[in-house]
Amino acid sequence: MRRFAHAPVPENPNSGTNSPRSDRDTLARLWPYLWAYKGRVVLALAFMIGAKVANVGVPLLLKNLVDKLAPHPSAAQVMLAVPVGLLVAYGLLRLSTSLFTELRELVFAKATEGAARSISLQVFSHLHALSLRFHLERQTGGMTRDIERGTRAVHSLISYSLYSIVPTLIEVTLVLTLLGTKFDMMFAWITLAALVVYIAFTVTVTQWRTRFRREMNELDSKAHSRAIDSLLNYETVKYFNNEDFETRRYDEALERLRQAGVKTQQTLSLLNTGQQTIIAIGLIAMLWRATDGVVEGRMTVGDLVMVNAFMIQLYIPLNFLGVIYREIKQALTDLDKMFTLMERDREVADAPDAKPLLLKDGPHHPPSVRFDHVEFAYDPARPILHDVSFEIPAGQTVAVVGPSGSGKSTLARLLYRFYDVQGGRITVNGHDIQHLTQDSLRRNIGIVPQDTVLFNDTVAYNIAYGRPEATHDEVIAAAQSARIHEFISHTPKGYDTMVGERGLKLSGGEKQRVAIARTLLKNPPILVFDEATSALDSANERAIQAELSAVAQGKTVLVIAHRLSTIVHAHEILVMEHGRIVERGTHPALMIANGQYAQMWRLQQAGGEHTTAG
């Protein structure tokens, strides 16, 4: 018998389990997704270099054009003197810059979209693989906003880095080389000094601003979560007439978001003003020296025009450096959040040597299920199950009853491996379920949960979800067995009727019958009914109970009972209290024993099946 000292400690699913990784680590994590398209990456880089070489060539041609024009004052002489070749070359270089840029984006689009798709799919798959604990504790609005921002961050990061930062660095290198070789090194030093001061100022201020932007994003996620949570619980809001209360709560979140947004804009204005000041000083210094060179005869007017064109070409992209740097930092932060979510450990995971659960075909070979000294706690401070042992022999039905909080529904969750036990073990046909693959285990179990949640799709889709490859006739047969076919047939759209968000367009009993229908359609060898008929009226309950009893023939069944009259024919009835089995036996034996079960029975009978035992 295995025993463990502590239960898993619940995690907050909306916060990272570790401190944020470095930007380099985040980029390294992204790189494999892009390198899967290495041919396109290399080709895009080649087009990028071609675009920048063409762009740098434009001022050089402009210089030659101006110098050719300078000696000719008359318009007629000017038109004759300008070489047609230079004009054509100038136009071609301008066209080449745009052409290479568009080719780069066209070639790299597949890599960008492919990487975003791969990451999004991996996050989606990983979220489904995480434990029930994670999904019970997460905030849907905040988490979906994090995923949305993370996916968008892939596009932003590639766009700003590959299309802005890298091309600018290439152009700066080419311009500094030309200025240093064609003129004196002072031009290169002035340009370099201005760039260094500009970049240092931008990075410093942007890093200072990042905390305000991060705070604004967190407040945005909280406001979004609050709005989504309120809308998902629309009926509860209406029941308690709390529309104004919810509006005030949302307004408080929006006010905090507004204040953070104003602070962000103030710091952005400071950044932009500082950047323009540095650019102006650099331009003045460069043009002063170029003008002085023209006056002294060391430079031509074309050289002055070329220097000015170079500076404009350099400073236009640099003018957006603050925005680009901020967006890249924000994209890295958003991407890190999504990667952290992807790397969250699975509380319930297949063992490295896990094997599939293989059962013999046919109804005459159902598996046995055994709980062997099971102990479990959702939280270490509050144990739920204490040394629980029982067996459901192959093809038999065992029912569990007891007061709320006694641990009945926990048995179903543990059998389905939503959680792993901390002590003891659960076996199917003698195989410890922790040594089986989750997929094979769950394919052989069908559950009708106490609280039914449906997809916002058609009735047919929700029933067929039990076995997506089922035919429409099989869906109808399952609906008939669940006593809901007649209701569906009388709706205007029949099986194409939309059930609404979480199935809210249907009543509780209708939702429960849909849940029963899809489990019947799945037709697994192990069935779990967790108060499967609690939302039904007595007439429908009796009809469906008879159907369920027929379906349960030859299957291994665990019934968590709400009404004791529904489980009187069970092969064994377990009475639980405070996580322990306090009584067990058949209905007649337990009535003769005159213990807690007999007392519950009498209370329900006296109350017309109104129970306190649920």
N, C-alpha and C positions, 0 to 999 in steps of 0.2 A: 504494500500500500504506500503510495507516495503522499508525502505531506510537505507543505511549504509554509514558511513562517509568515509570509505576508501576501496579501492580495495585491494585484497591480495598482499602482497609484494613478488615479485619474489625471488626465492631462487636459489643459485648456486648448481646445482645437483651434482657437483663433489667435494663438500666439506661438511664435517659434519656440521649439524646445531648446535651441542653442542660440548663442549670440550670432548676429548677422555675419556671414562670411565676407571676406575681403572682395573688392571689385575684381581682382585678378582671378580669384577662385570662381566667382560667378561667371566670368567670361570663359574660363576653362571648362566650366560645366555646360555652357552653351555651345562651345566650339564643335563637339562631335556631331551635333545636329546639323550644323552648317557644312562640316567637312564631308558629310554624306553626299554632298553635291560638289565635290572638289573640282571637277572639271569646270563647272559654272563659276566657282569662286575664282579660279585662276583666270578665266576668260574675262570676268568682270573687272578684275584688277588690271588686266592689260588694257581694256577699254578706258578705265579710269586714268591710267598714265597717258594714254593717247589723247584724252580730252584735255589734260593739264598741259601737255606739251603744246597742243594747238592753242590753248588759251594764252600761254606765255609768248607764243609767236605773234599774237595779235599786236601788242605794243611795239614789237620790233619792226613789224611791217608799217605800223602807224608812224614810227620815227622816220622810216625811209620815205614815206609819202610826204610828210611835212618837209623834210629836207629837200626833196625834189621840187616842192612848191615854193619854197622860201625865196629863191633868186628871181622869180618871175612875177612882177607886179601886175601885169595886165591879164585880164580874164582869158583873152584869146590865147596868149602865150601859155597860160597855166594849163588850159585844156590840151594843148599840143604837147606840153612838156611831161605831163603825168604819164608814166608808162602804164599801158593797159594791163601788163602782166602783174604789176603790183596791186592794182585794184582787184583783179580776179583772184589773186592769191589771198588778199585780205578777206574777200568774201568767202572763199573756200575755207579759210581758217576759222572764221566765225561759224560757218556751217558745220565744220568738223567738230568743233567744241560741243555743239548741241547734239550732233549725230552720235558721237562717242558716248556722251552722257546718257542719251536715250537707250543706246545699245547696252550700256552697262546695267541700267535699271531693268531692261527687258530680259537680259540674260539672267540676272540675279533674282528676279521676281519669283521664279520657281523655287529657288533655294530658301528665300525668306518665307514664302507661304508654306513650303514643305516643312521647314523647321517649326513654324508656329503650329501647324497641324499635328506634327509628331509630339510636341510638348503638351499640347492641349489634350490629345488622346491619352497620353501617358498619365497626366494628372487625373483625368476622368476615370481611367481604369484603376488607378491607385486609390482614389477615394472610395470606389466600390469595394476595394479589397480591405479597407480599414475596418476596425471593429465597430460593433454597435455602440460601444461606450463613446467613441469619437463622435458618431452621428447624433447621439443623444445630447451631447454637450456643446456641439458646434452652434454658431449663429449663422444661419443660411445666408442672410443678406451680406454680412461682412465677408464671409468666405467666398461667395460668388463674385463680389466686387474685387477681391484679391486675385482671383483666377482671371477675371476679365482684364484687370490692369496688367497682370503678368503676361498674358497672351499679347496684349497690345505693346508691351515693353519689348518683345522680340522685334516687332516692326520698327519701333522707335530707335532701339539700339543700333540695328543694322542701318537704318536710314541716316541717323545722325553721325555714326562713326564712319561707315563706309562711304557715305555720300557727302559728308561735310568735313569731318576731322582729317581723315586720311588724305583726301584730295588737297586740302589746304596745306597740310604738311609737305606734300609733294611740290606744290606750287611755291611755298616759302623757300624750299631748298633750291629750286630752279632759279628763282628771282635773286636770292642772295648770291648764288654762284655767278649769275650774269652781271649783277651790280659790282661784285668784287673784281671780276676779270675785265669788264668793259670800261669801268671808271676806276676811281681810287677806292680803297677799302673803307674809307670813311662812310660812304653811302651804305655799305653792307652793315657797318657797326651801328649806324643810326637806326637802320631798319630793325636789326637784331635787338638792340636795346629797347626800342619801342615795343617790339613783340614780347620780349621777356617781361617788361613792366606790365604790359597789358594782360598777358596770360596770368602772371602772378597775382595781380589785383583781382582778375575775374575768378580765379580758382579760390582765392582766400575768401572773398565776399560770398561766392556761391556756396562754399562749404558752410559758412556761417548761416546762410539763408536756408540750407537744407533742412535744418531742424524745424523751421517754421513750415516748410512745405510738407515734411513728414507729419507734423502735428495736424496740418490741414487735411491730409489724406486719412489719418486715423479718425478725425472728427467726421469726415465724409463717410467713412465706412460705418461709424456708429449711427450716424443719422440715417443712412441707408438701411442698416439692420433694424433700427427702431421702426422705420416706415414699413418694411416688409413684414416684420413680426406683427405689427398692428393690423395690417391688411389680411394676413393669414388667419388672424383671430377675429375676423370681422364680426362673426356672430356673437362672440363673447363681449366685444365692445358694445354691440347693440343691446345684449341682454342687460347690461348694467348701466346703459345710458351714458357711456363714458366717451362720447365723440369729442367733446370739448377738452376732456382730460388728455386724450391721445393727441389732440391738436396742439395743446400747450406743451406736452412733452417733446413733440416733434419740433415745435417752434424753438424750444430751448436748445435743442441740438443744432438747428439751423442758425441760431444766433451765435453760438460758439464757433460754428463754421464760418460765419460772416466775419467775425472778429479776426479769426486766423487768416482769412482771405485778404482783409485790409492790411494786416501786418505783412503778408507776403508781397502785396503790391507795393507797399512803402519801401521795403528792402530792394525790390526789383528796380524801382525808380532810382535809388541810390546807386545801384550797380550800373545802370545805363548811363547816368550822368558821369560817373567816374571813367567809364570806358570811352565816352565821347571826348572827354578832356584829354586823355592819353593819346587818342587817335589824332586830335587836333594839333597837339604839341609835336608829335612825330611828323605829321604832314608839313607843318611849318618849317621844321628843321631841315627836312629833305628838300623841299622846294627852295628854301633860302640858299642852300648849298648849290643846288642845280642852277638857280638864277645867277648866282655869283660865278659859276663856271661858264655860263653863256656870255656874261659881261666880259669876262677875262679871255674869252675865245677858246677855252679848253673844251667847251661843249657846244653843240648846236641846239637850235630851237627844237629840233626833232628829239634830241636827247632829253630836253626838259619835258616835252610831251610824253616821252616814253617812261620817264621816272614817275611822272604824275599818274600815268595809266597803270603802271605796276602797283603803285601805292593804293590806288582805288580798287584794283582787282584783289589786292591782299586784304584791305581793311573792310571791304563789303562782307566777306564771309566771317571775318573776325568780329565784325560788329554784332554778329549773332552768337559769338562764342559763349557768352554768358547763358543765353537760352539753351544753346546746344549742350554745354557742359551740365547745366542744371537738369535738362531732360535726360541726358545719358546717366547721370547719377541717380535720378529718379527711376529710370528704366532698370538700372542695376538693382536698386532697392526693391522694386516691384518684382523683378525676376527672381531675386533672392528669396522673397516671400513665397513665391510659387515653388521654387526648387526645395525650399524647406518643407513645404507641404508634401511634395513628392517624396521626400526622404523620411517622412514621419514613419517610425517603426510600426509594423503591424502587431497589434497585441495578440491577435490570433493568426498564426501563420502555419503553413504546411511544414512538417519536419522534413529535413533533407532526404530521409529514407521513406517518406510517406508513400503508401501504396493505395491503389484504388479499392473501393469496397465492391467486391464482386459477389452478386447474389444469383442463385439459380433462377432461371426463368419460370414463370407460372405461379398461380395463386397458391399452390400447395407447398411452396418453399419460402414462406415469409421468415424474416430474421428474428432472432431474440434480442432483447435490449436489457441491459443490466446496469444499474447504478450501484457502485461498490464503494461503500464508506466515503461518499462524496461530501466534501466541505467546500464552501464558496462564500465570498464576500465581495460586493461591489466596491466597498470601501473597507480598509483594514479595521477601522474603528467600529464597524457595524456588520458583524457576520450574519449571513442569511441562512445558510444550510449547515447543519451540524450532523456529521456522521450518518448521512442518509443512504440506506441500502434497500433496494427492492429489484425485482426482476419482472419484465413483461415477457412471458414465454412466447415463442413463435406462434403467431396466429391468434393470440388472446388479447383481451382488453383489460387494462388497468386504469382505474379512475382515481383521481386525487381531489380531495375536498378539504376545506378548512377556512378559517377566517382570513380576511384581507391581510397581506403582509406576512403570511406564513411561509412563503417561498414556492407556491404552486407554479406560477408562470415562469419562475427561474428555472425549473426543471426542463421546460420546453426550450428555453434559450440555451441551456447547457447542452442538451441533446443535439440541437442544431449547430452547436459550436459558435454561437455568437460571442461566447466567452469560454475560457478554459477554466477547469476546476483548479482549486489550490490544494486540494487533498483528495485522495482516492482516485477513482477512474470510472469512466462510462464506456461500456463495450457494446458493440453490435456484432452478433454472431461470434462473440468471444474476442473480437478485435478492438483494442483500445482506439477510440475515435481520434485521439491525438496522433495516432500513427497512420491514420487514413487521410487521403486528400479530401479537402473540404468540398470540392466539386462533386466527387463521387458520393460522399455522405449525403449531401443536401439533395442530390438527384433522387435519392431513395426515400426522402422524407417529404410529406406534405403537411402543411400547417394551416389551420383556419384560426387566425389570431383573434383575440378579444376585441381589439380596436382595428377595424378595417380601414385602410387608406387606399384609395384608388387613383389611377393615373387620370389626368385631365384629357381623356380620350373617349372613344365610344364604349358602349357596353360590351360589344363583341370583342373589342381589343382587350378589355380588362378580363373577360372570361378566358379568352385564348391565351392570355399571358401565362396560364398554367402549363400550356404546351403550345408554343407559337406555331408549330408546324401543323396543328390540328386543322381539320376541314371545318367548314361552316356547319355541316350536319352534326359533327361531333360537339361543336360549341352549343348547338341547340339542344342536343341530348343532355349535356351537362346542365344547362339552364333548366330543363324540364325536371331533372333529378333534384335540383335545388329549389324547385317550386317558384321559379321567377320567370319562366318562359311566357306565361300568360300576361304578366305585368308588362314585359318588354313588348309583346305583340300588340298591346293596346296603346302604346305610345306612338305619336305621329311618325317618327323615323325608325321605329323598331330597334333592331340591333345596332343601328347607326346613331342612336341617341347619345349625345355627349353627357358625361356624368358630372362635369364641372371640376373645379380645383379640389383635389383630395376627395372627390366623389360627393361634394356637398349638395348636389342637385337631387341626390337620392336620400331616402330616409335611412335610419340606422338599420332597420330590418332588411331593406332592399340591398344596402351595401353588404350586409352579412351574408345574404343569399348569393350575391355575386362572388364573394370570397369562397363560399362553399362550392359554387359551381366550378371555379377555376382549380380548386384543389381536387375535386372529383375528376376534372379533365386531365389533370396531371397523373392521377391513378398510381401513386407510389405504393411500395409494400409496407411502409411505416406511415401511420397517420397520427397527427397531434391535433386534438380539438381543444383549443383554449377558450372555454366558455363560448363555444361556436354558435349557440342558439340563444344567447342571453338577450338579444335585441328583438326577438321574434315574439309575436303573440302566441297564445297557447295552441290555437288550431294549426297554425303554420309550423310551430315547433314540433307538434306530434307527427305531422306529416313528414317533415324533414328528418326528424329523429328516426322514423321508420326507414327512410331512404339511407340515412347514414349507417344504420345498423346493418342494412343489407350490403352496403358498400364495404363495411368493415369486416365482413366475413372473409376469412382467410388472410387477413392482414394483422399486423402488430399495431395496436392502438393504445395511445396514451390520451386519456380524457381528463381535462381540468374542468371540474364541474361547478356550475353555478346553482342549478336546480337539481336537488338530489334525486328527484323522480326520473331524471334522464339517465341515471347510471345504475339503476337497481339491478340490471342484468349483467353488469361488469363481472369478469372472472375474479377480480380482487379490487377492493376499495381501500385506499390509504387515507387516513385522516392526519393532516399536518397542523402543527401549532408551533410557532416560534422557530421554524426551520427544522423541526424534528417530526418524525412519524410517531404519533402517539397511539394510533389504533390501526389495525388492518384486518381485513377479512371480507367475506361476501356480505351482501346486504342482510340476509336473514341472520347470519352469525353476529353481525354488529348490532342488530336490533335486540338479539337475545342478550348480548353483553351489556346492553343498557348504559353505554358510556356516552362520550361526547357526540358520536355520530347519531345515536338514537335521540339525543336531546335536540340536535340540529334538525333531524327529521320531523320531530313533533312540532318544533317551532314553525317550520315551513308549512306543514300541513295545516296548522292552526291559522297561519297567516295567508292561506290560499296561495302557497308557493312563493310568498314574499319572503325573501331570505336575508339573513344577516351574515351568511356564510361566504358570500362571494369573494 
